Amino acid sequence: MRLLVIEDEIEMSKSICAYMQKNNFICDTSYDFPDASQKIDENNYDCILLDINLPNGNGLSVLNQLKWLGKSNGVLIISAKNSLEDKLDGLNLGADDYLTKPFHLAELSARIETILRRKYFGGQIHVVTDDFIIEIQDKIVYCKDQPIDLTRKEYELLLYFTANKNKVITKEAIVEHLWGDYIYMNDNYDFIYTHIKNLRTKLMQSGCRDCIKAVYGMGYKFNTEKSGQITHGK
């Protein structure tokens, strides 16, 4: 998952990024409005952490820009302001949640996870398909009641495919989602094939069907007829 941390307090931004990176998030940073505006225009993020008070601009303008661009990023406002008016302004402009400074990083992480579950899986904590169950909170995948030993990237890849079931996903989109700006440092995407090959092998060895199909010249598709049901429990 890829985050954009828009926060002008550099040390706080570094602390947030360090904590979220330990939780397997890719973090980009912006310290003022012009840079934040450019990053939003050029990139796609799963969630944006947004401070209202920014140098050379206002955080609420970022929400207006997202709305104008038609982007559906999750947005969590983080601000020292605690007035009802500020909260309502942010939520009415499309923010998903509001967290007042100071806050615990564990609570910040929990709020982000909730936004992402709501964005991709209707807020549920279990994703149930014909072949496997993903426990989103625990980051564990089960097939026939047995856990599948996946690496971090394999788990993230499976979750990304499941969230975009029956859609063709380009290699570029996969790299940007899972590796962030690393996309611009690589001349080819052969390493994606290795990760997908390993994921498919582990799923099939556990008794799952082969649902990940290559689409020639385009990318990959998580192709399933009945998969993707989202539920509250097993």
LODO-267004 format. One line per 3 residues: number of its first residue (from 1); their letters; for each residue x, y, z of N, C-alpha, C, CB. Coordinates in steps of 0.2 Angstrom, whole numbers, plus 5000, padded with zeros to 4 digits. Glycine has a CB too. Layout:
BEGIN
NUM = a = X,Y,Z,X,Y,Z,X,Y,Z,X,Y,Z ~ ...
END
This chain:
BEGIN
1 = mrl = 5004,4994,5000,5000,5000,5000,5004,5006,5000,4995,5000,5006 ~ 5002,5011,4997,5006,5017,4996,5003,5023,4999,5007,5019,4988 ~ 5007,5027,5003,5004,5033,5007,5008,5039,5005,5005,5031,5014
4 = lvi = 5004,5044,5005,5007,5051,5004,5006,5055,5011,5004,5055,4998 ~ 5012,5057,5014,5011,5060,5020,5012,5068,5019,5016,5057,5026 ~ 5007,5072,5020,5008,5079,5018,5008,5082,5025,5002,5081,5014
7 = ede = 5014,5084,5027,5015,5086,5034,5021,5091,5034,5015,5081,5039 ~ 5020,5097,5036,5026,5102,5036,5031,5101,5042,5024,5109,5036 ~ 5029,5097,5047,5033,5096,5053,5038,5090,5051,5030,5095,5059
10 = iem = 5044,5091,5049,5048,5086,5046,5049,5080,5051,5055,5089,5044 ~ 5051,5081,5057,5052,5076,5062,5046,5072,5063,5054,5079,5068 ~ 5040,5075,5063,5034,5071,5063,5033,5067,5057,5028,5075,5065
13 = sks = 5034,5070,5052,5033,5066,5045,5038,5060,5045,5035,5071,5039 ~ 5044,5061,5047,5049,5055,5047,5046,5050,5052,5056,5058,5049 ~ 5044,5052,5058,5041,5047,5063,5036,5043,5060,5039,5050,5069
16 = ica = 5031,5046,5057,5025,5043,5054,5028,5038,5048,5020,5048,5051 ~ 5032,5040,5044,5034,5036,5039,5038,5030,5041,5039,5040,5034 ~ 5042,5031,5046,5046,5025,5049,5041,5020,5052,5051,5028,5055
19 = ymq = 5036,5022,5056,5032,5018,5059,5028,5014,5053,5027,5022,5063 ~ 5025,5018,5048,5021,5014,5043,5025,5010,5039,5017,5020,5039 ~ 5031,5011,5038,5035,5007,5034,5037,5000,5037,5042,5010,5032
22 = knn = 5037,5000,5044,5037,4994,5048,5031,4990,5047,5039,4996,5055 ~ 5026,4993,5045,5019,4990,5044,5018,4989,5036,5013,4994,5047 ~ 5024,4989,5033,5024,4987,5026,5020,4992,5021,5020,4980,5025
25 = fic = 5020,4998,5023,5018,5003,5018,5024,5007,5015,5014,5008,5022 ~ 5022,5009,5009,5027,5013,5005,5025,5021,5006,5027,5012,4997 ~ 5030,5025,5008,5028,5032,5010,5031,5037,5006,5029,5033,5018
28 = dts = 5028,5041,5003,5030,5047,5000,5029,5053,5005,5027,5049,4993 ~ 5033,5058,5004,5032,5064,5009,5031,5071,5005,5037,5065,5014 ~ 5027,5075,5008,5027,5082,5005,5027,5087,5011,5021,5083,5000
31 = ydf = 5031,5092,5011,5031,5097,5016,5028,5104,5015,5038,5098,5018 ~ 5025,5105,5009,5021,5111,5007,5016,5109,5002,5026,5116,5005 ~ 5012,5114,5001,5006,5113,4996,5008,5112,4989,5002,5119,4997
34 = pda = 5013,5116,4986,5015,5115,4979,5017,5108,4978,5020,5120,4977 ~ 5022,5105,4982,5024,5099,4981,5019,5093,4982,5030,5097,4986 ~ 5014,5094,4987,5009,5090,4988,5004,5090,4982,5005,5092,4994
37 = sqk = 5003,5095,4979,4999,5096,4973,5002,5092,4967,4997,5103,4971 ~ 5008,5093,4966,5011,5090,4961,5011,5082,4961,5019,5092,4960 ~ 5013,5080,4968,5013,5073,4969,5006,5070,4968,5015,5071,4976
40 = ide = 5001,5073,4970,4994,5070,4969,4992,5070,4962,4989,5075,4973 ~ 4994,5075,4958,4993,5075,4951,4996,5070,4947,4995,5082,4948 ~ 5002,5068,4949,5007,5063,4945,5006,5056,4948,5014,5065,4946
43 = nny = 5003,5055,4954,5004,5048,4957,4997,5046,4959,5009,5048,4962 ~ 4996,5040,4961,4990,5037,4964,4992,5034,4971,4987,5032,4959 ~ 4988,5036,4976,4990,5034,4982,4984,5030,4985,4992,5039,4987
46 = dci = 4985,5025,4989,4980,5022,4993,4977,5026,4998,4982,5015,4996 ~ 4981,5030,5002,4979,5034,5007,4983,5040,5007,4978,5030,5014 ~ 4980,5046,5009,4984,5052,5010,4983,5055,5017,4982,5057,5005
49 = lld = 4988,5056,5021,4988,5059,5027,4989,5066,5026,4994,5056,5032 ~ 4984,5070,5028,4984,5077,5026,4984,5082,5032,4978,5079,5022 ~ 4989,5086,5033,4989,5092,5038,4985,5098,5034,4996,5094,5040
52 = inl = 4981,5101,5038,4977,5107,5036,4981,5113,5035,4971,5108,5040 ~ 4986,5114,5040,4990,5120,5039,4996,5118,5036,4992,5123,5046 ~ 4997,5121,5030,5003,5120,5026,5006,5126,5023,5001,5115,5020
55 = png = 5013,5126,5022,5016,5132,5019,5014,5133,5012,5024,5131,5019 ~ 5013,5139,5010,5011,5141,5003,5004,5138,5001,5016,5139,4999 ~ 5000,5137,5006,4993,5134,5004,4989,5131,5010,4994,5129,4998
58 = ngl = 4984,5128,5008,4979,5125,5013,4978,5118,5012,4973,5129,5014 ~ 4978,5114,5017,4976,5107,5016,4970,5105,5013,4977,5103,5022 ~ 4965,5110,5014,4958,5109,5011,4958,5110,5004,4953,5114,5014
61 = svl = 4963,5114,5001,4964,5114,4994,4966,5108,4991,4969,5120,4992 ~ 4969,5104,4994,4971,5097,4992,4965,5093,4991,4976,5093,4997 ~ 4960,5093,4996,4954,5089,4995,4950,5092,4989,4950,5090,5001
64 = nql = 4950,5098,4988,4947,5101,4982,4950,5098,4975,4947,5109,4982 ~ 4957,5098,4975,4961,5095,4969,4959,5088,4968,4968,5096,4971 ~ 4959,5084,4973,4957,5077,4973,4950,5076,4970,4957,5073,4979
67 = kwl = 4945,5080,4972,4939,5080,4969,4938,5082,4962,4934,5085,4974 ~ 4942,5087,4960,4942,5090,4953,4945,5084,4949,4946,5096,4953 ~ 4951,5081,4951,4954,5076,4947,4950,5069,4947,4961,5074,4950
70 = gks = 4945,5069,4951,4941,5063,4951,4944,5057,4954,4939,5061,4944 ~ 4949,5058,4959,4953,5053,4962,4949,5050,4969,4960,5055,4964 ~ 4950,5044,4970,4946,5041,4976,4951,5039,4981,4942,5035,4973
73 = ngv = 4956,5043,4982,4961,5041,4987,4957,5042,4994,4967,5046,4987 ~ 4959,5037,4999,4957,5038,5006,4961,5044,5009,4959,5031,5010 ~ 4958,5048,5013,4961,5054,5016,4960,5054,5023,4958,5060,5012
76 = lii = 4965,5054,5027,4965,5055,5034,4968,5062,5036,4968,5049,5038 ~ 4964,5067,5038,4966,5073,5040,4970,5073,5047,4961,5078,5041 ~ 4976,5075,5048,4979,5076,5054,4981,5083,5055,4986,5071,5054
79 = sak = 4978,5086,5061,4979,5093,5062,4979,5095,5069,4974,5097,5058 ~ 4982,5100,5071,4982,5102,5078,4975,5106,5079,4988,5107,5079 ~ 4972,5108,5074,4966,5111,5075,4960,5106,5077,4963,5114,5068
82 = nsl = 4956,5108,5081,4951,5103,5084,4944,5106,5084,4953,5101,5091 ~ 4943,5111,5080,4936,5114,5080,4932,5110,5076,4937,5121,5077 ~ 4925,5110,5077,4920,5107,5074,4920,5109,5066,4913,5107,5077
85 = edk = 4921,5115,5065,4921,5118,5059,4926,5115,5054,4921,5126,5059 ~ 4932,5115,5057,4937,5112,5053,4936,5105,5051,4944,5112,5056 ~ 4933,5101,5056,4932,5094,5054,4926,5093,5049,4929,5090,5061
88 = ldg = 4921,5097,5050,4916,5097,5045,4918,5099,5038,4910,5101,5047 ~ 4922,5104,5038,4925,5106,5031,4928,5101,5028,4929,5113,5032 ~ 4933,5097,5032,4937,5092,5029,4933,5086,5027,4942,5090,5033
91 = lnl = 4928,5084,5031,4924,5078,5029,4919,5080,5023,4920,5076,5035 ~ 4916,5086,5023,4912,5088,5018,4915,5088,5011,4909,5095,5019 ~ 4922,5089,5011,4926,5090,5005,4928,5083,5003,4932,5094,5006
94 = gad = 4927,5078,5007,4929,5071,5005,4933,5067,5009,4931,5071,4998 ~ 4936,5070,5015,4940,5066,5019,4937,5061,5022,4943,5071,5024 ~ 4940,5055,5024,4937,5049,5027,4937,5050,5034,4941,5043,5025
97 = dyl = 4942,5053,5037,4942,5053,5045,4947,5059,5047,4946,5047,5047 ~ 4947,5061,5053,4950,5066,5056,4953,5064,5062,4945,5072,5057 ~ 4960,5066,5063,4964,5064,5069,4967,5070,5072,4969,5058,5068
100 = tkp = 4966,5072,5078,4969,5078,5081,4976,5077,5084,4964,5081,5086 ~ 4980,5081,5083,4987,5080,5086,4987,5083,5093,4992,5085,5082 ~ 4991,5080,5097,4995,5074,5096,4991,5068,5096,5001,5074,5102
103 = fhl = 4994,5063,5093,4991,5056,5093,4996,5051,5093,4987,5055,5086 ~ 4994,5045,5095,4998,5039,5095,4999,5036,5088,4996,5034,5100 ~ 5005,5034,5086,5006,5031,5080,5002,5025,5079,5013,5030,5079
106 = ael = 5001,5021,5084,4997,5015,5084,4990,5016,5082,4997,5011,5090 ~ 4987,5022,5084,4980,5024,5083,4980,5026,5075,4978,5029,5087 ~ 4985,5030,5073,4985,5032,5066,4985,5026,5062,4992,5037,5065
109 = sar = 4989,5021,5063,4990,5015,5059,4983,5012,5059,4995,5011,5062 ~ 4979,5011,5064,4973,5008,5065,4968,5012,5060,4970,5008,5072 ~ 4968,5019,5061,4963,5023,5057,4965,5022,5049,4964,5030,5059
112 = iet = 4971,5021,5047,4973,5020,5040,4970,5014,5038,4980,5021,5039 ~ 4971,5008,5042,4969,5002,5040,4962,5002,5039,4971,4997,5046 ~ 4958,5005,5044,4951,5005,5043,4948,5009,5037,4948,5009,5049
115 = ilr = 4952,5014,5035,4950,5018,5029,4951,5013,5023,4954,5024,5028 ~ 4957,5009,5023,4959,5005,5017,4954,4999,5017,4966,5003,5018 ~ 4952,4996,5022,4947,4991,5022,4940,4993,5019,4946,4988,5029
118 = rky = 4938,4999,5021,4932,5002,5019,4933,5004,5011,4930,5009,5023 ~ 4938,5006,5009,4939,5008,5002,4939,5002,4998,4946,5012,5001 ~ 4943,4996,5000,4944,4991,4995,4939,4985,4997,4951,4988,4996
121 = fgg = 4937,4984,5003,4933,4978,5005,4927,4980,5009,4937,4974,5009 ~ 4924,4986,5008,4918,4987,5012,4918,4988,5019,4913,4983,5010 ~ 4924,4988,5022,4925,4989,5029,4926,4982,5033,4920,4993,5032
124 = qih = 4926,4977,5029,4926,4970,5032,4933,4968,5034,4923,4965,5028 ~ 4934,4963,5038,4940,4961,5041,4942,4954,5038,4940,4961,5048 ~ 4937,4951,5034,4938,4945,5031,4937,4945,5024,4935,4939,5035
127 = vvt = 4941,4943,5019,4939,4942,5012,4939,4935,5011,4944,4946,5007 ~ 4933,4932,5009,4931,4925,5008,4930,4924,5000,4925,4923,5012 ~ 4934,4920,4997,4933,4917,4990,4932,4910,4990,4939,4919,4986
130 = ddf = 4931,4907,4984,4930,4900,4984,4936,4896,4986,4928,4898,4976 ~ 4942,4899,4985,4948,4896,4986,4951,4897,4993,4952,4897,4981 ~ 4951,4903,4995,4955,4905,5001,4951,4911,5005,4962,4908,4999
133 = iie = 4954,4912,5011,4951,4917,5016,4957,4921,5017,4948,4914,5022 ~ 4956,4928,5017,4961,4933,5019,4959,4936,5025,4963,4938,5013 ~ 4963,4935,5031,4962,4939,5037,4966,4945,5036,4964,4934,5043
136 = iqd = 4962,4951,5035,4965,4957,5033,4969,4960,5039,4960,4962,5031 ~ 4966,4960,5045,4969,4962,5051,4975,4959,5053,4964,4962,5057 ~ 4975,4952,5053,4981,4948,5055,4986,4947,5049,4979,4941,5057
139 = kiv = 4984,4949,5043,4988,4948,5037,4990,4940,5036,4994,4952,5037 ~ 4985,4936,5036,4986,4929,5035,4981,4926,5030,4985,4925,5042 ~ 4983,4922,5026,4979,4919,5021,4978,4911,5022,4982,4920,5013
142 = yck = 4972,4909,5022,4970,4902,5023,4967,4899,5017,4965,4901,5029 ~ 4969,4892,5016,4966,4888,5011,4964,4882,5015,4971,4887,5005 ~ 4958,4880,5014,4956,4874,5018,4958,4874,5025,4958,4867,5014
145 = dqp = 4957,4879,5028,4959,4880,5036,4966,4880,5037,4955,4875,5039 ~ 4970,4880,5032,4977,4879,5033,4981,4886,5031,4981,4873,5030 ~ 4985,4889,5035,4988,4895,5033,4993,4894,5027,4992,4898,5039
148 = idl = 4993,4899,5023,4998,4898,5017,5004,4903,5019,4995,4900,5010 ~ 5010,4900,5018,5016,4904,5020,5018,4909,5014,5022,4899,5022 ~ 5016,4915,5015,5017,4920,5009,5022,4925,5012,5011,4923,5007
151 = trk = 5026,4927,5007,5031,4933,5009,5026,4939,5010,5036,4934,5004 ~ 5029,4945,5012,5026,4951,5013,5023,4953,5006,5030,4956,5016 ~ 5027,4953,5001,5025,4955,4994,5020,4951,4991,5031,4956,4990
154 = eye = 5021,4944,4992,5016,4940,4989,5009,4941,4993,5018,4932,4991 ~ 5009,4942,4999,5003,4944,5002,5000,4950,4999,5004,4944,5010 ~ 5004,4955,4999,5001,4962,4996,4999,4961,4989,5007,4967,4997
157 = lll = 5002,4957,4985,5000,4956,4978,4994,4952,4978,5006,4951,4975 ~ 4993,4947,4982,4986,4943,4982,4981,4948,4984,4987,4937,4987 ~ 4982,4952,4989,4977,4957,4992,4975,4962,4986,4979,4961,4998
160 = yft = 4980,4964,4983,4979,4969,4977,4975,4966,4971,4986,4971,4974 ~ 4976,4959,4970,4973,4956,4965,4965,4955,4967,4976,4949,4963 ~ 4964,4953,4973,4958,4952,4976,4954,4958,4976,4958,4949,4983
163 = ank = 4957,4964,4977,4953,4970,4978,4951,4972,4970,4957,4975,4981 ~ 4955,4970,4965,4953,4972,4958,4951,4965,4954,4960,4975,4955 ~ 4948,4961,4957,4946,4955,4954,4942,4956,4948,4941,4950,4959
166 = nkv = 4944,4952,4943,4941,4952,4936,4942,4959,4932,4933,4951,4936 ~ 4948,4962,4934,4950,4968,4931,4957,4966,4928,4950,4974,4935 ~ 4959,4969,4922,4966,4968,4920,4970,4974,4923,4966,4969,4912
169 = itk = 4975,4971,4926,4980,4976,4930,4986,4976,4926,4981,4974,4937 ~ 4989,4982,4924,4995,4982,4921,5001,4981,4925,4996,4989,4917 ~ 5006,4979,4922,5013,4978,4926,5015,4985,4930,5018,4976,4922
172 = eai = 5014,4990,4926,5016,4997,4929,5012,4998,4935,5015,5002,4924 ~ 5005,4997,4935,5001,4998,4941,5003,4994,4947,4993,4997,4939 ~ 5005,4987,4945,5007,4983,4951,5013,4986,4954,5008,4976,4948
175 = veh = 5018,4988,4950,5024,4990,4952,5023,4996,4956,5029,4991,4947 ~ 5019,5001,4954,5018,5007,4957,5015,5006,4964,5014,5012,4953 ~ 5010,5001,4964,5006,5000,4970,5011,4997,4976,5000,4996,4969
178 = lwg = 5015,4992,4974,5019,4988,4978,5026,4991,4980,5019,4981,4976 ~ 5028,4995,4975,5035,4997,4976,5036,5004,4975,5040,4994,4970 ~ 5031,5008,4974,5031,5015,4974,5036,5018,4968,5034,5018,4980
181 = dyi = 5040,5023,4970,5044,5026,4965,5050,5021,4962,5048,5032,4968 ~ 5050,5015,4964,5055,5010,4962,5053,5009,4954,5055,5004,4966 ~ 5047,5011,4952,5045,5010,4945,5050,5014,4941,5038,5012,4944
184 = ymn = 5052,5019,4943,5056,5023,4938,5063,5022,4938,5055,5031,4941 ~ 5065,5016,4942,5072,5014,4943,5074,5008,4939,5074,5014,4950 ~ 5069,5005,4936,5069,4999,4933,5068,4999,4926,5065,4994,4937
187 = dny = 5072,4996,4922,5070,4996,4914,5065,4991,4912,5077,4995,4911 ~ 5064,4985,4916,5059,4980,4914,5056,4978,4921,5063,4974,4911 ~ 5051,4974,4920,5047,4971,4926,5048,4964,4926,5040,4974,4925
190 = dfi = 5053,4961,4925,5054,4954,4925,5053,4951,4933,5061,4952,4923 ~ 5055,4956,4937,5054,4953,4944,5047,4952,4946,5057,4959,4949 ~ 5042,4956,4943,5035,4955,4944,5033,4947,4943,5031,4959,4940
193 = yth = 5036,4945,4937,5034,4938,4935,5036,4933,4940,5038,4936,4928 ~ 5042,4934,4943,5045,4930,4949,5040,4930,4955,5052,4932,4951 ~ 5038,4936,4957,5033,4936,4963,5027,4933,4961,5032,4943,4965
196 = ikn = 5024,4934,4955,5017,4931,4953,5018,4923,4952,5015,4934,4947 ~ 5024,4921,4949,5025,4914,4949,5025,4911,4956,5031,4913,4945 ~ 5029,4913,4960,5029,4911,4967,5022,4911,4970,5034,4914,4971
199 = lrt = 5019,4916,4970,5012,4916,4973,5007,4911,4970,5009,4923,4972 ~ 5007,4910,4963,5003,4905,4960,5005,4898,4962,5003,4906,4953 ~ 5011,4897,4963,5014,4890,4965,5011,4889,4972,5021,4890,4965
202 = klm = 5012,4894,4977,5010,4892,4984,5003,4891,4984,5012,4898,4988 ~ 4999,4895,4980,4991,4894,4981,4989,4888,4978,4988,4900,4977 ~ 4992,4886,4972,4990,4879,4970,4993,4873,4974,4993,4878,4962
205 = qsg = 4998,4874,4977,5001,4869,4981,4997,4868,4987,5008,4870,4983 ~ 4993,4873,4989,4989,4873,4995,4982,4871,4993,4988,4880,4998 ~ 4980,4869,4987,4974,4867,4985,4969,4872,4981,4970,4864,4990
208 = crd = 4972,4878,4980,4968,4883,4977,4968,4883,4969,4970,4890,4979 ~ 4963,4885,4966,4963,4885,4959,4968,4891,4956,4956,4887,4956 ~ 4970,4890,4950,4975,4895,4947,4971,4901,4944,4979,4892,4942
211 = cik = 4970,4906,4948,4965,4912,4946,4969,4917,4943,4961,4914,4952 ~ 4976,4918,4944,4979,4923,4941,4982,4922,4934,4986,4925,4945 ~ 4979,4925,4929,4980,4924,4922,4984,4930,4919,4974,4923,4918
214 = avy = 4989,4928,4915,4992,4933,4911,4988,4936,4905,4999,4931,4908 ~ 4988,4942,4904,4984,4945,4898,4989,4948,4893,4979,4950,4900 ~ 4990,4945,4888,4996,4946,4883,4996,4953,4882,4996,4942,4877
217 = gmg = 5002,4956,4882,5003,4963,4881,5000,4968,4885,5000,4964,4874 ~ 4997,4966,4891,4993,4971,4895,4995,4970,4902,4986,4970,4894 ~ 4995,4964,4905,4996,4963,4912,4994,4957,4915,4994,4969,4916
220 = ykf = 4990,4957,4920,4987,4951,4924,4980,4952,4926,4992,4949,4930 ~ 4977,4947,4927,4970,4947,4929,4968,4942,4934,4965,4947,4923 ~ 4965,4944,4940,4963,4939,4944,4956,4937,4942,4963,4942,4952
223 = nte = 4956,4931,4939,4950,4929,4935,4946,4924,4939,4951,4926,4928 ~ 4940,4925,4941,4936,4920,4945,4929,4921,4944,4938,4921,4953 ~ 4925,4916,4944,4918,4917,4943,4914,4918,4950,4915,4910,4940
226 = ksg = 4916,4915,4955,4912,4916,4961,4916,4919,4967,4909,4910,4964 ~ 4923,4920,4965,4927,4923,4971,4925,4930,4972,4934,4922,4969 ~ 4928,4933,4978,4927,4940,4979,4922,4941,4984,4926,4943,4973
229 = qit = 4918,4936,4987,4913,4938,4992,4916,4940,4998,4908,4931,4993 ~ 4913,4946,5001,4916,4949,5007,4911,4948,5012,4918,4956,5005 ~ 4914,4945,5018,4909,4944,5023,4913,4945,5030,4908,4936,5023
232 = hgk = 4909,4945,5035,4911,4947,5042,4915,4941,5045,4905,4949,5046 ~ 4914,4935,5043,4917,4929,5046,4918,4924,5042,4913,4927,5052 ~ 4921,4918,5044,4923,4912,5040,4916,4908,5039,4928,4908,5044
END
